[in-house]
C-alpha cells in the first residue's frame, strides 16, 4: 500500500486551491508569530527571575500582588476576559504557582 501525500486543500480544509494558498501562507505567518511569542515569554520569564531574586535578596517577598493586579488589569482591558486568563498563565509561568 502506497501512502499518498495530502493535497493542499485536504491539509487546509479549503475548497479551492486559491483558498488553500491563502490559508497556507497565513499559517506560516502564525507559526512565525508563535515562535516570536514563545521567545518573548521566555525572555519575560528570565527578567521576572531577576526581579524576584532582587526582591528576595533585599528581604522582600517573591511575589508583589499589587503589581500582578496591574498586569491582570492591563491584559483584561486590552483583550477582555480571555486576556485575564492569558495574564494568569504568564504570571504562573514567570513566578510559579502561589
Secondary structure, 3 states (H helix, E strand, C coil): CCCCCCCHHHHHCCCCHHHHHHHHHHHHHHHHHHHHHHHHHHHHHHHHHHHHHHHHHCCCCCCCHHHHHHHHHHHHHHHCHHHHHHHHHHHHHHHCCC
